[in-house]
Amino acid sequence: MSGRRRWIVGAALLALLLIALTFPMRLALSLSGAADAGIAAREVRGSVWSGTLIDARLGALPLGTVRASLSPLALLGGNTELAFTRADERLGALSGRLHGSDPRGMSDVNGVTSVSGGLGIVPVDTIRFEGASVRFDGAGKCVEAAGRLQLMVTAPIAGLDLSRGLSGPIACANGRAQAALASQSGMERLTLSFDARGAYRAQFAINVDRDPAMAAALRVVGFRPGANGYVLTARGRF
């Protein structure tokens, strides 16, 4: 190869590198179909390598303002893989990866986020992720679920103090993602399942241990007798 041809090839490669380094994150997210995966933000700044998503959300779950970068290898394959981190003293730390392609969902998520409106009539305030991964295939079937969730219930229920939360593992069950959560005493259990569209079903069961006063208090707030104690069921969408 002549010196002139090497110079042209080198200049072309440099131009491609500069384009890649400065390609806007906003445009990349739009082209990659991130919105179809539920990834949204009030404002997107920076490049694909070092961007900022202002008031980002995953469906109805607020992520806050996060630093983000898109995987170049995933983009070359027509896929979306967004790594994000949040270091916020008020909201707490949060990090992980969001996947907008088959299988789509999230992986390696650690940290805490609030739950807008709770889980229907179950007053959940925040969710803490511990190495959580949940992914769905093109047909909407859960194909990967791992890690743990902890749900914080700040408002007392029938006099019960659940401020220490309920925690447990995540798994795939009958095509849906499911978290089987329990309080430290094991007397309170919450089974939370959801599909690829974010539609959830929460079944909250409390063992009253033959306490008529507690049973009466739970009936007042909507619990009904069931096989596992007194049960409250809620449905909605994240």
C-alpha positions, -999 to +999 in steps of 0.1 A: +000+000+000+014+034-010+020+061+015-009+082+001-033+053+003-023+045+039-029+082+048-064+081+033-073+048+051-059+062+084-079+095+080-111+075+072-106+053+103-099+084+124-131+101+111-151+070+119-136+069+154-145+106+160-180+100+148-184+070+171-169+089+201-193+119+196-225+101+184-253+116+205-268+094+232-303+108+225-301+098+188-286+064+196-314+056+221-340+067+195-326+045+168-321+015+190-358+013+201-351+019+238-385+035+242-401+001+232-383-014+262-397+012+286-365+033+288-373+070+289-359+102+302-370+139+304-337+149+288-307+131+273-272+146+271-238+136+259-225+108+237-230+071+236-198+066+255-206+091+283-241+103+285-265+116+311-302+107+314-321+133+333-351+120+353-348+085+337-374+059+341-378+022+334-415+019+329-430+035+359-399+030+381-380+062+385-342+059+382-334+096+388-306+112+369-280+086+358-247+084+340-251+060+311-232+044+282-243+022+254-224-010+245-208-005+211-207-042+204-244-045+211-252-016+188-232-032+160-255-062+163-286-040+163-292-045+200-295-021+230-274-026+262-273+005+284-251+005+314-261+031+341-249+043+374-264+068+400-244+082+429-269+104+448-267+110+485-304+117+488-317+088+466-289+064+472-267+045+448-281+025+418-264+007+390-270-020+364-277-027+327-309-023+307-315-045+276-338-033+249-335-064+226-344-101+228-341-110+256-350-076+270-351-065+306-324-057+331-293-074+346-268-069+375-290-042+391-279-031+426-293-002+446-327+013+455-355+030+437-389+043+448-422+028+438-446+054+425-480+048+441-469+016+458-483-018+447-519-008+445-533-009+481-501-025+494-481+005+506-447-003+493-424+027+493-391+015+478-375-015+461-339-025+468-322-046+441-294-071+450-277-084+419-311-086+402-316-098+366-349-102+349-352-108+311-380-117+287-379-132+252-396-119+221-428-137+231-429-121+265-418-152+284-394-149+314-362-166+304-338-153+331-344-142+367-318-140+395-308-120+425-329-107+453-354-080+460-363-061+492-395-042+494-398-015+521-433-010+536-432+023+555-469+027+564-481+003+592-507-023+582-533-030+609-507-020+635-479-042+621-445-026+618-429-038+585-403-010+582-375-036+580-391-048+548-397-081+531-370-098+510-364-129+489-351-143+456-363-137+421-371-166+397-391-174+365-424-191+372-450-200+346-436-176+321-435-146+345-409-132+368-417-139+404-402-127+438-412-147+469-406-122+498-409-126+535-404-105+566-377-113+592-402-132+614-417-151+584-452-142+595-457-118+566-452-130+530-455-112+497-455-130+464-449-105+435-451-117+399-450-096+367-448-100+330-428-084+302-452-055+299-449-047+336-483-059+347-480-072+382-499-093+407-491-089+444-504-114+470-497-103+506-504-129+532-502-124+570-503-152+596-524-139+625-516-169+647-551-171+660-552-135+671-588-124+667-580-087+672-554-088+644-578-107+622-605-081+627-580-053+620-569-069+587-604-074+576-610-037+579-582-029+555-593-055+529-576-087+539-596-119+535-591-154+551-570-177+530-549-209+531-518-189+543-535-166+568-552-134+558-546-124+522-547-092+503-543-093+464-534-063+442-530-059+405-515-031+384-487-021+362-452-008+369 
